[in-house]
Amino acid sequence: MKIQAAVTHAQGEAFSIEEVTLAGPKANEVLVKIVAAGVCHTDAVGRDLGVSPYPIVLGHEGSGVVEKVGENVTSLQAGDHVVMSFAHCGQCENCLTGHPTVCSAFNDLNFGGRMDDGTCRLHQGDTDIHTFFGQSSFGTHIVAHERNVVKVDKEVDLELLGPLGCGIQTGAGTVLNRLKPEFGTSIAIYGCGAVGLSAIMAAKIAGCQQIFAVDVHDSRLELALELGATHAFNGKQVDVVKEIQAASSGGTHYAVESTGVPPVVRQSLNALRPLG
């Protein structure tokens, strides 16, 4: 079928809305009409840093409605509302023990540009258009394996759900599944984008007594306070390490750093207490 998609033809090139051909779903795959897609920093990395082959359709936080299912699909049917997430093999030791985020084939399946059978579903003429995270949600339709498609409640607005596929689960999962902070402990969240704000909400759920939000945009800090942060610091205006250490009796028990900016990474370490 013919669809519209944002194609990146070479490293660093701008997205170009173009007509491409999407092959139908094979066994264990589904065709989804995209309703919305989040835009993540990883999409910018895919465009600018050459982590995947070109040409490519990026996008990995898609939500939509199932239009068609391939053979052997048992968990989904046409009309289901779904969110797409990362691809994983479902067969390695890590996948079989409930840890698909560290699938042994994670890099190949998400950044290698092809589906798990080694082929592409997107084409322009005779040219393969590569896939990102097993979905390429910067298009009007996608084909994905049912493993990385999750059914959601039809009563929830699909336009809000795309970031569940990456940013929200990354931030919340870091707190709830990895750090697992004890009730009454302190945590600092550096960067209040989708990942950081999700970590703040998870820290609130976990019962952290002090939740420090750090960013350089006051509007984000205001939202962080609404979502559960107990303190908010603008890194351009205050000495973040000094302020956190003073408010937390020497440093936080936990920290989540979501910016990747080296000086902020150092702040997150320096503001931890011993054994933090």
N, C-alpha and C positions, 0 to 999 in steps of 0.2 A: 504494500500500500504506500501511497505517497503521503508524506507528512512534512511539516515545517519544523526545523530544528536550528538551534544556534551552533554553528559549526566553527571550530577553531582549526585553521588549515596549517598553521606553523607556530612554532614557539614565539610567544609574545604578541601574536596577532589578535586583533579585536574579534569579538564574537560577530558572526555574520549569519543573519536569518536566511536560510536557504531551504529549497525543496530537496528532500532526500527520500530514498526508498527504504522502507522497513519491512523485513521479511516477517512472516507470521510465526507464531509460537511453535516451537518443537515440543517434544515430549517433556513433561514436567515444567513447562514454561507457560506464562500468561501474557496476554496483551492488555495493556492498561492505557486508558485515556487520561493524560495528565491534567489535573485541575490546578495544581500549584506546585512550586518548587522553591525551596530555600536556596539562598546563595551563601556558600561557606568559603572560608579562606582557602580550603583545600581545592576548591574550583579555580581560584586565582593561581594557586601553585601549579595545578594541571595546565593552565593556559600559559603561564610565564616561565616555568622552570623545567619543562621537558621531562616530567616524571612518567609520562605515558606517551605512546606513539601518536603521531599526527597523520592525517586529519582525524579529529575526534569531536564527539558531542559530549560535553561535560554535564555536570549536574548529578548530585547524589543524595538529595533530600526531597524526593518526589512524593506527591500524594495524588490519588486519582481513583478512577472507577474501572474495574475489570470489564473488558468487552468480550474477551474470548479466552478460553483455556485450551492448552494442548493435551495430548494424551497423558494419562496417568496422574493428572492433577486431581488431588483428593481434598485439599483444604480450602479451595477457593472455587467460586463460580461467577458467571457473568452477573454484573450488577453489584458485586461486593465493593464496598469502599475500603481502600487500602493505603498503606504507607510503605514505601520502599526503603530498604536500608542496604548495608554492605553485603557483598557476596562472600560466600564461604562454601567449602566443598561438602560439608556434611558427613565426611567419611574418615577424616584423620582422627588421631587420638584426642586432640584438643576439642574438635567439634563434637565428638561422641561423648565427651565428659562434660559438655555444657559450657565450653569456652570458645565459641566461634570467633570471637574478636582476635584470637591468636591462632586462627586456622593456619595450618602449615602451608597452604596455598594462597594465603591472604593477598600478598603483593601481586602475584600473577593474576588472580581473579579480579582484583579491584583496580590495578594500575597497568596491567598487561595489555589492555585494549581489546580483549576477545572474551567470548563466553567460555564456559568450562569445557565445551567440545572443540575449542580452538578456532571457531569461526566467528564472523561478524554478522550482526543482524541488520546493520545500516550500510547503505551503499549510495554512491553517486555514479551512475553509469557502471563502469568496470572497476571503480575505485572503492576499496573498503573504507568505511568510516568507523573508527574505533569506538569502543564502548568504555564508559567510566563507571566503576563500582557496580558493574553488572546491571546498569539501568540506563544511564545517559538521560536524565530527566529534564534536560534543557531542550525538550522537544514536545510536540503535541501528543505523541504516543510513545510508549516504550514496550519492549519485550524483556521480561526478567524471569529468572528461575523462581518457582514458588517458595523456595527456601528464604529468599530475601524480600518477600512480600508479606506484609502483616495485615490481616483484616482488622478493621476498626469499626466502631459504632457509627451507624448512618446518621445518628442524631447530632454528631459532632461536626462542626464546620471543617471540611477538608482543607480549606485555604489556610487554616491555622496549623495543620498537622505535619507538613513536610519536614520541619526541623527535628521532629521526633526521630527521623532516620539517622541523624548524625549529632548535631550540636546538643540537643537536649539530653539524649542518652549518654553522650560523652561527659557532660558536666555532672548530671545526676548520678550516673553510674560510677564515676570516679569517687564520689563521696560515699554512696550507699553500698557499692560492691567492692571497692578497693580499700579506701581509708577506714570505713566503718567506725566513725567517731563515737566515742562513748558519750552517754547523756551528760550534759553539763560541761563539756569540754569547749575549747575555743578553736576557731578556724578562720583563716584569712583567705579571701578569694581575690586574685589579682587579674583584672580584666573583667568588665561587666558587659560582655556581649552575650550571645546565646548560650555559650558554654558556661561562662562565669555565673550568669543569672540562674541557670539551671542548677549549678552547684550550690548557690545560695538557697534556693528552694529546698534542695535535698538536705542541706545542713539544718534548715529549720525543721524539716520532718524528723531528722535524726535526733533532735533535741539539744543541739549545740547552744550553750549559754551565750557565747559571744561569737558573732559572725561579722567579720570585718570585710568591707567591700572597698577595693582600691581601683581607681580608674582616673582618667584625665578629663572626662566629660561629666559635668555636673548633672546633665539630664539622665545619664546612665546611673549615676549614684543615687539620684532621687528614686528611680525605679527599683534599684537594689534595696533601698530602705522599705519600699512598699512590699517587696517580695520576701522580706524576712531578715535583712541585714540589721544588725544592732548598731553598727558604726560605719561611717562612710568617709573615706579620705581621698582627696584629689592629689595625686602624685606630683602635680605641677605647683602645688601651693603649700604643701607641708612635707616635713621629713617623715615619710611613711614608717620607716623602721622605728624611729624614736616614739612616734605616736602609738604604734601598736604595742611596743614593749611597755610603755607606760600604762596603757589601758588594760593590759592582760597579765600584769604582774611578772614581766620578764620575757614574754613571747608566747606565741600561740602553740597549741598542741599539733595543729595540722595547717597545711597550706595547699591551695590549688592555684597553679600558675597557668593561665590560659593565653597569654600574649605571645610568648616566644621571644620577647625583647630582652636581650642579655642583662641590662641594668635592672629590669623588673625581676628577672629570675634571681639575681643576687639579693634583691630586697626580700623576696619570698623566703630565701634561706636564712638571711640575717635576722629576720623577725621571728624565727622559730625559737622556742625555748629548748634547752638541752633535752635530748631524746625526742624532740618534735619531728 
